[in-house]
Amino acid sequence: MTRLDGKRCLVTGGSRGLGRAIGVAFARRGAQVAFTYSTDDADAEDAKRAVAEAGSEPLVFKGSVADAAHARATADAVAKAWGGIDVLVCNAAVTQILPISLLDEADWDLVMDVNVKGTYLFVRAALRHMIRQKRGAILTIGNFASERVIEAPVHYAASKSALRGLTEALAREVGRHGVRVNLLAPGLLERGLSQTLPQHRVDEFTDQSALHRLGGLDEIAELAAWLVSDDASFVSGSKLVADGGL
Amino acid sequence: MVQGRLLHETTTLCRVCKNALPARVVATEAGEVWMQKACPTHGEQEVRLSTSADWYERTRALIPRAAPPPHSKKPVQHGCPFDCGPCPSHAQRVRMPVVTITSACDLDCPMCYVHNKNDGAYFMSQAEFRGVLDHLLESSGGDVDLINLTGGEPTLHPELPALVAMCKAAGIHRVSVCSHGLGLLRNDALLDRLAELGTRIALSFDTFDGATDKKLNGTKSVAQKLEVLRRFDRVGLDTTLIPVVTRGYNDHEIGRILALGLQLACVRHIEVHTMTYTGQGGVHFDRSGRISMIEVLERIAETTAGLLAPDDFVPSPCAHPLCYQIAYLLVDPAGGKPIPFTRFLDRDTLYACLGDHLYLEPGPRLERAMQDAIDRLWADGKDERTLRLLDALLRQLFPRKPLSPAEALRISERAVKAIYVHSHMDEETFDVERAYQCCDSNVYPDGVTVPVCNYNVLYREKEARFMLEPRAWGSRSGGRRSLPLLGGGRA
């Protein structure tokens, strides 16, 4: 099993779904885990318990990732508590199932604010500590919606495409500081987006994918753990699509 | 006999002996449709089928989507309609399974179209019901979206909640229970339990007028029915309103009944039935009240102040086109006039969307149709209100935190209400062309299924469960062995 012993990890959007699974997977591998969430206190409590049971008493922060002050305060608090930040996973994201004809400016702004600006803000906040340390790993969470020609809300697909550009350019820029930056793009998973889609859309995905099934949260969390671990020390600026072979 | 142009020939029943007879269906000079037949014993007979030959011809020209049952239960022996089970000629699989769970009823409605038996009443056991569900699921490949429990009065069945729970456990999401509702006024525990189980009550509601209620149902229960509905609304018990329409009795009230259904949050659908002259009450009821499908649609148009026109209704592709007429309406939560789907979807598209199930279900066809409609409304920019309502519905259906399928169904059925008009047949109007395309069937624990009109006219009277003196099997003749081909047309 990939080990993350002693690594100080911050996961955004860690109270449910993939973010929660990543927190648990990291804790199980010996990491210290901090996570953020935006609204649901009960979910956050539940995730906190799960991460603790996996081996790390987590630091938990409530706020919007699109809030610059929250991003700065969170990164500083983690660094202060643990003496630095080794891993940042930018997982927090929102989506809406809307056709372009109903997608108004506020919808566009919301998705771009959370998915793109939120990533930028947390990257910038955590990077200061990583550059100081001369090491770090940043993982952005993309989506197969930006990698394949599929039916997806255009603002969501656009936001995930933006993360690909952000990841590649950032990897080039901060590699000289020992910071690796990668993007992990999952397909449709058992939890999250698949639960909001009509069943026939989910069936269409499983029918067309090589593995004929949805992805498991743990399967993606495994990949995330590997990408931020020292086992992937020569991997940067890369994109890993895990969509069951679509 | 009236003179007229031959529209088609078919097989019907004698109104007296119920033997099968050849029939001619003709359009008269006055533009009406009549069925004509002659029984060797009981003489010539004729009955009006429709007041509009134009509507009848146009509607009958549609071909239902072929979806035969996966296997037949009985060979063709006596001919249609005497070999039900189904026989190999039957052209539609069961979309609306109807399970008669009891013969007991505490009312004696003059219009009742079934036979009940209270002495030594029959109550279906859970083991029998399990047999019904197992056969249904097996014959549909697990795709059973609705089931209807009827009687008698099903709320008198002591194990009703357990039967509903069995349906839910089998994955059936629309479990309806036909009821006059009066028992639920006296039994809060049952009311709460049925609500908790997500049952929907198919509530008979025929009139707002006490005198009419007395004529139709032998009771004056309007105030109680309204109180039942208030309670349903309070506990969140979903409801289908079922008015049975009879000319000269309550056809002038239909708009008011629809308005009530559209206004109450608990009402998910309204299913209007035309009066049928079968069963312990119906067979003796005043036959001048016979009303045809197009007349019901016209009454709806007249009594809803233009909310709905006959062309807002389409047939079901799962049944003979003369049996069902269906309209869907987008409800405005702000209290504006509901908007029929045909104002933003063309009739052919709505008809196609109804192709897989009796009720609209989420699916690629419906999703694409709604997406196309939204895009068109947006591009045209002429109907902001409809676009706004669809926008709000979509946002409710896809919030950030996923909804359960039951939550999504409830939201969509509160925002979109359906009006179904269902025309049943009796021995006078019986037409095997309609019978062999029927998708509503009484279902039995051994897997036998019998289309509901055939059941009401011919089969129920032979069952000891429902009759003190059941008729003998195989006592009638003249069934049709080769079934007619249908024409082709557009919705």
Interface residues (C-beta under 8 A of the other chain):
Chain A: D40 V94 Q96 I97 L98 P99 S101 L102 Q195 T196 P198 Q199 H200 R201 E204
Chain B: P362 G363 P364 E367 Q371 I374 D375 L377 W378 A379 L387 L390 D391 L394 R395 L397 F398 P399 R400 K401 P402 L403 P405
